[in-house]
Amino acid sequence: MNLRRPNANEATATFNRSRSVVPMSGLCSRCVDGCRGGCEVWLASFRGREVLYPGPFGEVTAGADKDYPVDYSHLNIQGYASGAKGIENPSPDTAIFPNVDTETEYGWSKKVKMRVPIFTGALGSTDIARINWEHFAVGAAISGITIVCGENVCGVDPQLELDKNGKVKHSPEMDRRITTYRRYHEGYGEILVQMNVEDTRLGVAEYILEKHGIRTIELKWGQGAKCIGGEIRVKSLERALELKRRGYVVTPDPENPAVQAAYKDGAIREFERHSRLGFVDRESFFAEVERLRKLGFERITLKTGAYAMTELAKALRWGAEAHIDLITIDGAPGGTGMSPWPMMNEWGIPTFYLEALAYEFAEKLSAKGLRVPDLAIAGGFSSEDGVFKAIAMGAPYVKAVCMGRALMIPGMVGKNLEHWAKNNDLPKTVAQYGTTKEEIFVTYEELKAKYGNEVDSFPWGAIGIYTYAQKFKVGLQQLMAGSRNFTLSSISREDLVALTEEAARISGIPYLMDAYREEAERILEG
């Protein structure tokens, strides 16, 4: 059984002509000479490398759809009929789910609090992040969660100004990203900026510290969606040449005369800008952490991807020794604004397995007397039940879950609602609730009571993210109350059971028919 259907997917706008498909190759079992399309092999025959990427770029986010043998659905949350953790003098009148505290915090010594244990994925240089930033940033700020400004934001800024040493002198796009979030920041969450090879060379860390006083920066080793550097598409030859001059890898080579001729002919319509692979070693890692601390950064976080367990061990061991404030571990398959589709499906360790390894390694480091940095898990989460399971499975080390596409969707939905409402074009699925923001958004009056008339200046996408965050909070409170946990810190691995023996073997969570068996037997014995 193939765990995915290769060679045809909506993400690449490809399909099989036949219903009968060879499971391993994804080719139609009867491939006809004269077929008019359109599987990936068919489309790649004349569009080549373009078929590697989901599209259209800047308009979609994509999530790989490989069906892994074990995931978080193979765990269930335990329920209890008595007791309550994290609340004083519990009783039916006090142990009610609205009293559950969903706040979390992360950091080695200088903590960052969040109202709910989720934060955004890295929103970097892709068009979909840039176009929707105001919705994402304001929404995250008023929801009390962290937003991650991803890699290459300065490097692709059309208005970027460099000094004589090739360092960032002025980046209006980075300035916009930071000031938009800070306008409504209330002390919960933060904006942290990611930095890769090119960002380091351009002096992004120095720029955001000196101009904006940003105190948290994130080193990026990788992500769950791909094992190569960040990518975007650009439509003009001039832009491709500009990005190559700034030090990026651009394909096809815009300086190649044959490529320029193909662009003039219209055969080549877009170029891809790629970031370089990082090369991580212990000495350079510690040197970079020390350099950033000397610059003035109070918190240094690390984002690592779905690499082999050796790289996970490095992240945890070196992170512990360097007192890293948060390590975000991003499992396969991940979501993306632009990553190669075959890579998204076929590389890396899936999130469930990766978290199981992270817990195992954290326990070993802890047994050695090392303090393990706070951890966050990422890779395929969209709802409060998955977040509960991730926090419980990784307890006490996992403090939050990084959510990419699931936190972008409410921002884009709200943005589109605003556009449709202005044009009297609301779909029936929305119009059934009303035609104004007061009628559509269930949280609008709540926000108005807090912000007054200023709420009218909020982009609708921000209200969408806040509304989603409130649904997430209430759903999490209900799950926590049912498991008798009234603070996040009281959640433990004992609050989970594995539905399959394979999930139990991988995770160390007890199999359903074994969990609490000894205690149950003692009760039966009287």
Beta strands, then each sheet from edge to edge (+ up, - down):
strand 1: 62-63
strand 2: 75-77
strand 3: 104-106
strand 4: 112-114
strand 5: 118-120
strand 6: 122-123
strand 7: 147-149
strand 8: 161-162
strand 9: 168-170
strand 10: 191-195
strand 11: 216-220
strand 12: 231-234
strand 13: 249-251
strand 14: 271-274
strand 15: 299-304
strand 16: 326-330
strand 17: 335-336
strand 18: 375-378
strand 19: 398-403
strand 20: 496-498
sheet 1: 1+ 17-
sheet 2: 2+ 20-
sheet 3: 3+ 4-
sheet 4: 5+ 19+ 18+ 16+ 15+ 11+ 10+ 7+ 6+
sheet 5: 8+ 9-
sheet 6: 12+ 14- 13+
end
